[in-house]
């Protein structure tokens, strides 16, 4: 997930915004891309107007440690208000159709959420309704309405709840002191990085061991973290599209072709059965270049999806492969920084 590039002081962003610099960047970005070229940035005329796709996970009124990628409600409200005033926020499915026709409107942008957390309904959805904005939520179907939570949230819960002072980190010769909250959180994210590189079966064994080592009762995992199908269906009545994020959130590049096909097909069937409507939208779990392969991309296409979102950074243009569309979000808390960086990222030339 892209969290912004470079440091711009808030006072400088505020002044730039007040003087109309942000509006100029948005206008330039609709016609040209800007690429670094020594001291003289290089401009390239675009094939067509670009569009951005923003990615969120959790929106909560009390973000805290061990909550993955959580944005505070008031900050999310401010960001959505900005989008409603300065951008053309479109449903992802409409962007898909418009991109195919080469008819992207000026300042086009889409809002997406990954995983299917319940706070998307309780906290994000009221904000989106307030400003009349559409969005897409990519759900992990095995955790919707089942009481099961995702493997990364299980690992975070284990570290949040443990009373142990030390963790026998396999990357270190000596156990890690996890008494300071910052050290415990940092260790948890190192463990998540290792878990991401495991197949589903390996990961389950590692999670079982983790709960044993940290002496946390796995039966105490929260059962209301994720959306229900009733909540999901209610949001579809208010301009929210539902896409697939697989059944169990595996890293697809590490799985067998048979497992990949099952994750793609079963999640699509479940969404269509529960909501009574077709879904054409997919998002790769984790979504970096290492997390899907050419074969995985073709399996997504073969399963009946029409686009797939990555977490690779940058804007998109008509003609880009819709099975590798890019996403990102300026995660700054300051309103002017969010405004300026969003416009700047729009004008940047996307990485290959």
N, C-alpha and C positions, 0 to 999 in steps of 0.2 A: 504494500500500500504506500502510495506516495504522500509524503507529509510536507512537501514544500522544499524549495531549493534556494539556498542563499538566505542571508539575513538582511532585512530591510527595517530600519528603525521605524517605530510606530509614528513618530512625529513627522518623518519624511513622507511616509505613506499618506498621512492625513493631509499634508500640504499638497502633495501631488494630486490627490483625489479632489481637493477643493478647487484647484486650478484647472480642472478638466482633463488631467492627464489620463485618468482611468478610461474616460469615454473615448479619448483618442486611441488608446491601446485597443479597446474593443473594436473600433472601426478599422484600424490597421489590420488586426487579426482576422477580420472577415475577408480580407483581400490578399494578405501576404503572410508568410511565415518568416520568423526571424531565427537565424541560426548563428551561433558563435563563429567568428572568423577573425581571430586575433583581436586587435583593437577596433576593427570595423565590422559590426554585425552584417551578415549577408541576408538580403531580402529575396524571397522566392514567391512568385505569383502562385496562388493556390489554384488547384484544379476546380475547386468549388468551395462554397462557404464551409468552414469547419463547424463541428459541434463537439461539445464537451459532455462527459458523463461523470457525475459525481458519485462517490461511493461512501456510504456510512454503514455502521454496524448497529451500535446501541445508542439510544437517546434516553437520558435519565436525569431526574431532578437532583439526584445526589450521587454523582460519579465518585468512585473510590478505587483504591488499589484492587487489583485482581478482577476488575471488570474490563474486558477486552475492547479497546478502541471505542470508548464511550465519550459522547459529546453532551454537554449540559444542555438542558431544555432551553434556557434563555439564549444561549449562543446559537443553537439550532434555529430558534425563532428569528433571531436577527439575520442569520444567513438566508433563510427562506424569504424573509421580507425583502432583502436585497435582491434576490433572484427574481421575485415577482415584479419588482420595479424596474430592473435594468436588463433582464434577459427574457427570452421566449422559452418558457419551460414546457417541454413537450413530453408526451408519453413515449417510452422507448419504442413501442411498436410503431408509432407514427414516424419516429426518426428512421426506423428501419425501412419503412415504405418510401419516405421522402428521399433517403439516401440512394435507394435503388433507382429512383426517378431523377436524381440529380437536382432536387428542388428543396434544398435546406434553406430555411429562412434566416435572416440576420439574427445573430446573438442566440442561436439555438443551444439548448442545454437540457440534460435529463438528470433526474435524481434517482439513485438506486440504494438499496439496502441489501446486505448479505446475511444469510443464516436463518432469519425468521424469529428474532427475539420478541417477546411479548411487549416490551416497551416501545416497539414500533407502532403498536396499536394504542397503548395507553398514553404515550408521550409524543411520538412523532406525528401520528395521524391527525390529532387535533390541530397541530400547527399547520400541517399541509392543507387541511380543510379551511382553516382561517384565511389562508391566502389563495385558496382555489387552485392549488398546484397538484399535478399528477406525479406519481412516482411508481417505481417497480421494486418489489421485494422478492429476492431469490431465496426460497425456503429449502431447508434440509428436511425432506419429507419424513424421515424416520424419527424426527424430533417434534413434529407438529401434532399436537393433540395426543401425545403418547406418554408425557411425563419424563421422557429421556432427554438428557442434555448432551451437548456436543463434547467430543473428547477433549478439546482444548479448555472448555469450561470446567470439565472434571479435574484436569490437572491444576488449574488455577484455584479451584475450591479446596483441593488437598493442601496446597501451600497456605491458603488463607486460614484454614481451620487447624492446622497442626500446632501442637504445643512443643514440638521438638526444637531444640536449640541449634542442632547441627544437621546438615544434609550430606550424605556420603556421595558427593559429586564425582562421577566416573571420569570427568575431565581433569580432576585435580588429585594430587597424591593424598592430601588430607581432607577431611570433611569440611564443608563450608559453614561458617557461622551465619545462621539465618535469623538471629534474634532481632537485628535492626530491620524495620519494615522494608527499607529500600533494598537491603541485601536479599531479603526473602523474595521480594518482587523480581529483582534482577535474576535470581536463581531460577525462579519459576519460568521466566521467559527463555532462559537458556534450555531448560527442559523442554519447553514447547518447540524450540528449534530442532531438538533431537527427535521429538515425536513426529514432526512433520516429515522427516526423512525415512519413516518406517512404513511398511505395508500395514493394512488394517489388522491382520492377525498379530504381527509383532507389536503394534501399538497397544492392543488390548492387553497383552502380557505385560508390557512395560507399565501400563496404568495400574494394573493389579499390584505389581511390585511397588509402585510409587505410594499407593495408599497404605500398604503394609509398612514400608520404611518410615513414612511420616506418621504412622499410627493414627490414621483418620478412618472413621467408619464410612465406607462407601455407600451404605444404605441411607445415609443422611443427606445425599445430594438433593438439591432443590428440585421440585417437580413442576414448578410453575414459571420457569424461566422463559419458555418458548411459547409461541402462538398456539392457539387452538384453531381448528378448522372453522368454527363459528366466527371467531374474530377475523380470520383471514377472509372468509366470505363477506363479512360485513364491510371490510375495506374495499373489496372489489366493486361495491356499490358507490364508492366515493373516489373514483379516478385512480385507484391503485391496481396495478397489474401484478400478477403473480408468475414468477418464473422459477425454474428448477436450479437447485444448487446441490444436486445428487440426493441420495438416500441417507448416507452416513458421513459425508464430508471427507472422503479419502483424497489423498494426493494422487490424481489419476495417472500421472506418469510412472508411478511406482506399482500400479496394479496390472493384473493380467487383462488381456483383451476381453475375456469373458466377464470379468468383474466390472470392467469399465462399461460394457454394454448393458449389464444388469442395472448398474447405478443410474445410467442415463435413461433407460427405458422405463424402469419401475417408478422413478420419481416423476416422470412425465405422465404416466398412466394414473398415478395416485392424485396428482394435482387436477387432472381433467375429470377424474371420477368424483372427487370431493367438491369441486367447484362448478362442474357441469359446463366447462368451456375449454377450448383449446389453448395450450401454451406453446409459444414459439421461441421463448427466451430462455437462455441458459447462462450461468456464470461459473467459470472454473473455480473450484476450491483453491484458495490461496492465490492462484491466478498469475504467478510470475512465469517467465519463459521456461523455467525449469519444471513447472508443475503440470504442463501438458505437452504432448508431442504432436507431430503431424498425424500420426495414427489416431490419437485421441480426438484431434480436431475433426477428422473424417468420421469418427464414430458419433460425434455430436451431430454432424450433418445427417448421417444415416439414421439416427434416432428420430429425426423429424423436426429438429430445431432449425430456426432460420438465422439466429445470431448467437454469439457466445462472447461474454465479456471477460477480459483479463484484468489484472491490476497493474499492467504496464502503464507507464506515465505518458501523458500527452493528449492532445486533441485528436479528433478523427476527421477525415474528409470523405466526401463521396468517392467511391472507387476503392477505398480501403476494404480489406477482407472483413466482412461482418462477423466472422468467427474468431477474430482477434482484435475486437474493438478495445480501445484503451480507456482507462478510468483513473481518476485521481481527485484529491480534495485539498485545498489549502486549509490546514487545520489551525490557523492562527485564531487566538481569542479576540484580538482587536479587530473591530469592524472594518476600518480602513485598510488594514493589512489583508484581510480576506478579499476585499473588493479589488485592490491593486493586483494581488497575486493571481486571482482568478482571471483577470483580464490579461495579465502577463503570460500565464500558462496557455491561454487561448492563442496568443500570437506566436508562441514558441514552436519551432519545428519539432515534430515528434521524433523520438529515437526510433531506430529500425527495430 
